[in-house]
Amino acid sequence: MLLYHLNFPAAFGGDGAGKAAVRIEAGKIAEVVPRLEAFPEGEPAFDCGGRTLTPGLIDLHTHFTGLGESFSPSHCKDPMKLLASAIGPAGQYLDHGFTTIRDCGSVGRAANYVRDLGEQGLVRAPHILSSGLILSPTEIEQADSIYEMYAFADGPYAFRAAARRELAEHADFIKLMASGAAFHPQGVPKEPIIAPDELREAVETAARKGTYVAAHAHADGAIRACIEAGVRTVEHATYLSDETLSLLERTEGCCLVPTLAAMFVSGPDESGFWHERLGAMLDACCAGLKKAYREGLPIGFGTDCAPFSRQYREGTEFAYRKENCGMADADILRQATEVSARIAGLADRGEIRPGFRADLALWDGDPSAEIMELAKPPAAVWLDGCLTGGYLWNN
């Protein structure tokens, strides 16, 4: 198939002339043509109408079985109900232009099974990397509504066993809690909750299986411990001191995946507790993120939100990175594509180049010049070269 009459933004090597073309064969990009005047007769072709083509977006931190409008505690007790309820939200990522997502903890390991169904072509879903259950020291009571998302362990050998269990259940990577949670009223985000030997055991166990650890870490001490232990991605990284940032600059293979959208508070209807907690966390995270951005550190794109949430629908993560952190539009687009692909070890996506997966999204405007174009529905989405989303697909 040939995609033609498209704008190829300068952020991905194009000239923005609106005459480029991409040829897709067997689910991969076979050829990129900067200025196509004609194409062979009889070849299947898709007229992009001068719109802008980008790689499919990547969300490195999301939860599509998070408790919310699509889930209730009863789903946790009925595996089939849970699976059925997870399939719909998974497909919604494609409606926002996201062709790869990394689920950082799912109820009952549901993301593992939706991933497998998607790979078999049985359900509509993006490419999914799943951590299964979240590893955590004992921190919450069993009656808590989010208990079913966790595997609890205490001590290094228990963490080794817990990591082995998630990998045996086909997790793609290990997710663990290194600091208190923001969204648990009893959580203390500035408090480290994991011991260094527990962290090391999880990292070493993952490495033996050729994978890595992603660590929830708000507290500066927890962030520093994660960097020292060899964690691949530090999720949230809210309270990042200059000293810890300096350590990160000197450490190979560890990257930040901030999730500013998760700190969004909708208005006065929210309780004062959440305004006070999340507002302060957003300010702190943006301050550290500005410094990391100025230093040129690779920054992954994550939201910590589900596709049915207001933050996803309104592109809050894109807006906060631009407005609160002063990031350039083209840089945010790269974070949500090629940078996140590199961070996650996905060498076959995130760019528009021959040999890469034909995971692509088409936009009416140019998000490299105005990032909030990504908050609008894409015109079309291709997953492995198959048209699977966007309003042109629906019509």
C-alpha positions as CSV (number, residue, x, y, z in Angstrom):
1,M,0.0,0.0,0.0
2,L,1.1,3.5,-0.7
3,L,0.3,6.5,1.5
4,Y,0.6,9.6,-0.6
5,H,-0.1,13.4,-0.6
6,L,1.1,13.7,3.0
7,N,3.1,16.2,5.0
8,F,6.2,14.8,6.4
9,P,7.3,17.1,9.3
10,A,10.8,18.3,9.7
11,A,10.9,16.6,13.2
12,F,11.2,13.3,11.3
13,G,13.3,14.5,8.4
14,G,10.7,15.8,6.0
15,D,10.4,19.2,4.3
16,G,6.7,19.8,5.1
17,A,5.8,20.3,1.5
18,G,2.8,18.0,1.6
19,K,4.0,15.8,-1.4
20,A,5.7,13.0,0.4
21,A,4.7,9.3,0.3
22,V,5.3,6.2,2.3
23,R,5.1,2.7,0.9
24,I,4.0,-0.1,3.2
25,E,4.7,-3.8,2.6
26,A,4.0,-6.7,5.0
27,G,3.3,-4.4,7.9
28,K,6.5,-2.5,7.7
29,I,7.7,0.8,6.0
30,A,9.3,-0.3,2.8
31,E,10.1,3.1,1.3
32,V,9.9,6.8,2.2
33,V,9.7,9.2,-0.8
34,P,10.2,12.9,-0.1
35,R,8.3,14.2,-3.2
36,L,6.1,11.8,-5.1
37,E,4.7,13.1,-8.3
38,A,3.1,9.8,-9.5
39,F,2.8,6.2,-8.5
40,P,2.4,3.0,-10.4
41,E,-1.2,2.2,-11.6
42,G,-2.9,-0.5,-9.8
43,E,-1.1,-0.2,-6.5
44,P,-3.4,0.2,-3.5
45,A,-3.1,3.8,-2.4
46,F,-4.4,6.1,0.4
47,D,-4.8,9.8,-0.3
48,C,-3.7,11.6,2.9
49,G,-5.0,14.9,1.7
50,G,-1.9,16.9,2.6
51,R,-2.3,15.9,6.3
52,T,0.7,15.3,8.6
53,L,2.0,11.8,9.1
54,T,3.8,10.9,12.4
55,P,4.9,7.6,14.0
56,G,2.2,6.1,16.2
57,L,2.3,7.6,19.7
58,I,3.8,5.7,22.7
59,D,2.5,6.0,26.3
60,L,5.1,4.4,28.6
61,H,3.0,4.7,31.7
62,T,-0.7,4.0,31.6
63,H,-3.3,1.7,33.3
64,F,-6.3,0.6,31.3
65,T,-7.7,-1.5,34.1
66,G,-7.5,1.3,36.7
67,L,-10.6,1.6,38.8
68,G,-12.8,4.3,37.4
69,E,-15.8,4.8,35.2
70,S,-15.2,1.5,33.4
71,F,-14.3,-0.7,36.4
72,S,-15.7,-1.4,39.8
73,P,-14.5,-3.6,42.6
74,S,-16.9,-6.4,41.4
75,H,-14.7,-6.8,38.3
76,C,-11.8,-7.8,40.5
77,K,-13.7,-10.9,41.7
78,D,-14.8,-12.1,38.2
79,P,-12.0,-12.7,35.8
80,M,-14.2,-13.0,32.7
81,K,-16.0,-9.7,33.6
82,L,-12.6,-8.1,34.2
83,L,-11.2,-9.2,30.8
84,A,-14.4,-8.2,29.0
85,S,-14.2,-4.7,30.6
86,A,-10.5,-4.3,29.7
87,I,-10.9,-4.9,26.0
88,G,-12.9,-1.8,25.2
89,P,-10.5,0.7,26.9
90,A,-7.5,-1.0,25.3
91,G,-9.0,-0.2,21.8
92,Q,-9.5,3.4,22.8
93,Y,-5.8,4.1,22.7
94,L,-5.9,3.8,18.9
95,D,-8.6,6.4,18.8
96,H,-6.1,8.9,20.3
97,G,-3.2,7.9,18.0
98,F,-1.4,5.6,20.4
99,T,-0.1,2.5,18.8
100,T,2.1,1.2,21.6
101,I,1.4,1.4,25.3
102,R,3.2,0.2,28.4
103,D,0.7,-0.9,31.0
104,C,2.3,-0.4,34.4
105,G,0.1,-2.6,36.5
106,S,-3.3,-4.2,35.9
107,V,-6.0,-5.8,38.0
108,G,-5.6,-9.6,37.8
109,R,-2.8,-9.2,35.2
110,A,-5.6,-8.4,32.7
111,A,-3.2,-6.4,30.5
112,N,-1.2,-9.6,29.8
113,Y,-4.3,-11.3,28.4
114,V,-5.5,-8.3,26.3
115,R,-2.0,-8.0,24.9
116,D,-2.1,-11.7,23.8
117,L,-5.6,-11.4,22.3
118,G,-4.4,-8.3,20.4
119,E,-1.4,-10.0,19.1
120,Q,-3.6,-12.8,17.8
121,G,-5.9,-10.3,16.1
122,L,-8.9,-11.3,18.2
123,V,-9.4,-7.9,19.7
124,R,-8.7,-4.3,18.7
125,A,-5.8,-3.1,20.7
126,P,-2.4,-1.3,20.4
127,H,0.8,-3.1,20.9
128,I,1.0,-3.7,24.7
129,L,3.9,-4.1,27.0
130,S,2.5,-5.3,30.3
131,S,4.1,-5.5,33.8
132,G,1.3,-7.7,35.2
133,L,0.9,-7.1,38.9
134,I,2.8,-4.3,40.6
135,L,5.5,-5.4,43.2
136,S,5.3,-3.6,46.5
137,P,6.4,-3.8,50.1
138,T,3.4,-4.3,52.4
139,E,1.8,-0.9,52.5
140,I,-2.0,-1.1,52.2
141,E,-4.6,-3.2,53.8
142,Q,-6.2,-6.1,52.0
143,A,-9.6,-4.4,51.9
144,D,-8.2,-1.6,49.8
145,S,-9.9,-1.2,46.4
146,I,-6.6,-1.3,44.5
147,Y,-5.2,-4.4,46.4
148,E,-5.8,-6.7,43.3
149,M,-3.3,-4.7,41.3
150,Y,-0.4,-5.6,43.6
151,A,1.9,-8.5,44.5
152,F,3.3,-7.8,48.0
153,A,6.7,-8.8,49.1
154,D,9.0,-8.0,52.0
155,G,12.7,-8.7,52.0
156,P,15.1,-9.3,49.0
157,Y,14.3,-13.0,48.5
158,A,10.6,-12.3,48.5
159,F,11.1,-9.6,45.9
160,R,13.2,-12.1,43.8
161,A,10.3,-14.6,44.1
162,A,7.7,-12.0,43.2
163,A,9.6,-10.8,40.2
164,R,10.1,-14.4,39.0
165,R,6.4,-15.0,39.4
166,E,5.4,-12.0,37.2
167,L,8.0,-13.0,34.6
168,A,6.7,-16.6,34.6
169,E,3.2,-15.1,34.0
170,H,4.6,-13.5,30.9
171,A,5.2,-9.9,32.1
172,D,7.3,-7.9,29.6
173,F,9.0,-6.0,32.4
174,I,8.8,-5.5,36.2
175,K,7.0,-2.6,37.8
176,L,7.5,-1.9,41.5
177,M,6.8,0.7,44.2
178,A,9.8,2.6,45.5
179,S,8.0,5.4,47.3
180,G,4.6,6.1,48.8
181,A,1.7,6.5,46.4
182,A,0.0,9.8,45.5
183,F,-3.4,8.4,44.9
184,H,-3.7,6.5,48.1
185,P,-4.9,8.9,50.9
186,Q,-2.6,7.1,53.4
187,G,0.3,7.2,51.0
188,V,3.2,9.5,51.7
189,P,4.7,10.4,48.3
190,K,7.9,11.9,49.8
191,E,8.6,8.7,51.7
192,P,10.8,5.9,50.3
193,I,9.2,2.5,51.1
194,I,11.7,0.0,49.6
195,A,15.1,-1.2,50.8
196,P,18.1,-1.1,48.5
197,D,18.6,-4.9,48.6
198,E,14.9,-5.4,47.6
199,L,15.5,-3.1,44.6
200,R,18.7,-4.9,43.6
201,E,17.0,-8.3,43.7
202,A,14.2,-7.2,41.4
203,V,16.6,-5.5,39.0
204,E,18.9,-8.5,38.9
205,T,16.0,-11.0,38.4
206,A,14.6,-8.9,35.5
207,A,18.1,-8.6,33.9
208,R,18.6,-12.4,34.0
209,K,15.5,-12.7,31.8
210,G,16.6,-9.9,29.5
211,T,14.3,-7.3,30.7
212,Y,14.2,-4.4,33.2
213,V,12.5,-2.6,36.1
214,A,10.2,0.4,36.0
215,A,9.9,2.0,39.4
216,H,7.2,4.3,40.9
217,A,9.3,6.9,42.7
218,H,8.1,10.3,43.9
219,A,10.5,10.8,46.8
220,D,14.0,12.1,46.0
221,G,15.6,9.4,48.1
222,A,13.6,6.7,46.3
223,I,14.6,8.1,42.9
224,R,18.3,8.1,43.9
225,A,18.1,4.5,45.2
226,C,16.5,3.4,41.9
227,I,19.2,5.0,39.9
228,E,21.9,3.4,42.0
229,A,20.2,-0.1,41.8
230,G,20.1,-0.1,38.0
231,V,16.4,0.6,37.4
232,R,15.7,1.4,33.7
233,T,12.9,3.9,34.1
234,V,12.0,6.1,37.1
235,E,8.2,6.7,36.9
236,H,6.9,10.1,38.0
237,A,10.2,11.4,39.4
238,T,8.3,14.2,41.3
239,Y,10.7,15.4,43.9
240,L,13.9,15.4,42.0
241,S,16.8,17.2,43.6
242,D,19.8,18.8,41.8
243,E,22.0,16.2,43.4
244,T,19.9,13.3,42.2
245,L,19.6,14.9,38.7
246,S,23.4,15.1,38.6
247,L,23.6,11.4,39.5
248,L,21.2,10.6,36.7
249,E,23.3,12.5,34.2
250,R,26.3,10.3,35.1
251,T,24.3,7.0,34.9
252,E,23.9,5.1,31.7
253,G,20.6,3.4,30.9
254,C,18.3,5.1,33.4
255,C,15.6,7.5,32.2
256,L,12.8,9.5,33.5
257,V,9.1,8.9,32.6
258,P,7.2,11.8,34.2
259,T,3.4,11.7,34.3
260,L,2.2,15.2,34.8
261,A,-1.3,14.5,33.7
262,A,-1.9,12.3,36.7
263,M,-1.6,15.4,38.9
264,F,-4.5,17.2,37.1
265,V,-7.2,18.4,39.5
266,S,-10.4,19.3,37.6
267,G,-11.8,22.2,39.7
268,P,-13.4,23.3,42.9
269,D,-15.5,20.1,43.0
270,E,-12.4,18.2,44.0
271,S,-11.6,18.0,47.7
272,G,-9.1,20.4,49.2
273,F,-6.9,17.5,50.1
274,W,-6.3,16.6,46.5
275,H,-5.9,20.2,45.4
276,E,-3.2,20.6,48.1
277,R,-1.5,17.3,47.5
278,L,-1.5,17.1,43.7
279,G,-1.0,20.9,43.1
280,A,2.2,20.8,45.1
281,M,3.4,17.7,43.4
282,L,2.8,19.1,39.9
283,D,4.8,22.3,40.8
284,A,7.7,20.2,42.1
285,C,7.7,17.8,39.2
286,C,7.7,20.6,36.6
287,A,10.6,22.3,38.3
288,G,12.7,19.2,38.2
289,L,11.6,18.3,34.7
290,K,12.6,21.8,33.4
291,K,16.1,21.2,34.6
292,A,16.3,17.7,33.1
293,Y,15.0,19.0,29.8
294,R,17.5,21.8,29.7
295,E,20.3,19.3,30.4
296,G,19.2,17.3,27.3
297,L,18.3,14.1,29.2
298,P,16.1,11.6,27.4
299,I,12.6,12.0,28.8
300,G,9.9,9.4,28.1
301,F,6.2,10.1,27.6
302,G,3.8,8.8,30.1
303,T,0.4,9.8,31.5
304,D,-0.6,7.5,34.3
305,C,-4.1,7.9,33.0
306,A,-6.6,5.6,31.2
307,P,-7.9,6.3,27.7
308,F,-11.4,7.0,29.0
309,S,-10.2,9.7,31.3
310,R,-10.6,13.5,30.8
311,Q,-6.8,13.9,30.8
312,Y,-6.5,11.6,27.8
313,R,-9.4,13.2,25.9
314,E,-8.0,16.7,26.4
315,G,-4.3,16.0,25.9
316,T,-3.3,17.2,29.4
317,E,0.1,15.6,29.3
318,F,1.0,17.4,26.1
319,A,-0.3,20.7,27.5
320,Y,1.6,20.5,30.8
321,R,4.9,19.7,29.2
322,K,4.6,22.7,26.9
323,E,3.0,25.2,29.2
324,N,4.4,24.2,32.6
325,C,7.8,22.9,31.5
326,G,8.6,25.1,28.5
327,M,9.3,22.2,26.2
328,A,9.3,22.7,22.4
329,D,6.4,21.2,20.4
330,A,8.8,19.1,18.3
331,D,10.6,17.8,21.3
332,I,7.4,16.7,23.0
333,L,6.4,14.9,19.8
334,R,9.8,13.1,19.8
335,Q,9.3,12.2,23.4
336,A,6.0,10.5,22.6
337,T,7.5,8.6,19.6
338,E,11.2,8.0,19.0
339,V,12.5,8.8,22.5
340,S,10.0,6.5,24.3
341,A,10.7,3.8,21.7
342,R,14.4,3.9,22.6
343,I,13.8,4.0,26.3
344,A,11.6,0.9,26.1
345,G,14.1,-1.0,23.8
346,L,11.7,-0.9,20.9
347,A,14.1,-0.7,18.0
348,D,11.4,-1.2,15.3
349,R,9.1,1.8,16.0
350,G,9.0,5.5,16.9
351,E,10.3,6.7,13.5
352,I,9.3,6.8,9.9
353,R,12.1,4.9,8.3
354,P,12.4,1.8,6.0
355,G,12.3,-1.4,8.0
356,F,10.3,0.1,10.9
357,R,6.8,-1.1,11.9
358,A,4.1,0.7,9.9
359,D,2.5,2.1,13.1
360,L,1.5,5.5,12.0
361,A,-0.9,8.3,12.7
362,L,-2.3,11.0,10.4
363,W,-3.2,14.5,11.8
364,D,-5.1,17.4,10.3
365,G,-2.5,19.8,11.7
366,D,1.3,19.6,12.2
367,P,1.9,18.5,15.9
368,S,5.6,19.3,15.5
369,A,4.6,23.0,15.2
370,E,1.6,22.8,17.6
371,I,1.6,19.9,20.0
372,M,-2.1,20.3,21.0
373,E,-3.0,18.9,17.5
374,L,-2.4,15.6,19.3
375,A,-5.3,16.3,21.6
376,K,-7.7,16.1,18.6
377,P,-8.8,12.9,17.0
378,P,-6.4,11.6,14.4
379,A,-7.6,11.4,10.8
380,A,-6.3,7.9,10.5
381,V,-4.2,5.3,12.4
382,W,-2.3,2.3,11.0
383,L,-1.2,-0.6,13.1
384,D,1.3,-2.9,11.4
385,G,0.2,-1.3,8.1
386,C,-3.5,-1.9,8.7
387,L,-5.9,1.0,8.9
388,T,-7.5,0.6,12.3
389,G,-8.5,4.0,13.7
390,G,-9.3,7.7,13.1
391,Y,-12.3,9.4,11.7
392,L,-11.4,8.6,8.1
393,W,-11.4,5.0,9.1
394,N,-14.7,5.2,10.8
395,N,-16.3,7.0,7.9
